[in-house]
Amino acid sequence: MTEKKSDKKFAIIGGTGLTKLENLEIVRREIVMTSFGEPSSALAFGSIDGAEQEVVFMARHGHAHNIPPHMINYRANIKALKSVGVTSIFAINAVGGIRDDMIPGTLAVPDQIIDYTTRRVNTFFESNLSHVTHIDFSYPYSKHLSQRIFDAAQKQGIDIIKGGTYAATEGPRLETAAEIQRLKQDGCAMVGMTGMPEAALARELNMDYVSICVNANWAAGISDELITMEAIDRNLLEGMAKVRQLLAQLISQF
Ligand code: HPA
């Protein structure tokens, strides 16, 4: 029997623009039901570009991309990944750029989050508890996995922005220019609708979690250009091509 390269089990949660991974050779699909309900998609198990390391892929918005950010069953998604033994999650998130360097089409790995969401169930620790539980969430993203991403990006010659605060908004509408100015004053570099509660739920279940963000557009009021779905799709296409390349390198490193 060949020795397994890593004891870790990796999952990729694909967001807008990444409902499937073309370079994932799928060996099997599993529909996992959880005590919190049904996850967004069946789990696809396979390997990327023939690498030894198995990965699990989940489409956050469903395979048909028809589950909006505020309707995602984040608890079912994270629980389903945990139940199949996943230890480490690479989350792919589309964002709007707030900070000057968050140019549409570029990639960024955030190192902090501010949660502005208002109506999401955001914890597993709610009822039937033997004791009240507060997780440490000072540093929401895995520094170790972030470094692995930077190493892989360097190997592939892909520019990636290191760090920045992710603002998680409720959606599904985009923000007003004034809301974005407030986020900017708060120190946020990028804004998206899916970063929370996903990151916190992964921490509650003791899983390593990191995000690769793709800048889809300038956030509201940051540029004079109107935000159009056509431009978002174009930038996501460019960004996700880099994400696929990055993930292949990344997974082969373990
Ligand atoms: N705001 C919130 N979420 C987003 C944006 C945005 O401008 N672009 C992509 N996801």
Boltz pocket constraint, residues with backbone or C-beta under 6 A from the ligand:
constraints:
  - pocket:
      binder: B
      contacts: [[A, 94], [A, 95], [A, 96], [A, 97], [A, 169], [A, 173], [A, 174], [A, 175], [A, 191], [A, 192], [A, 193], [A, 214], [A, 216], [A, 217], [A, 218], [A, 219], [A, 220]]
      max_distance: 6.0
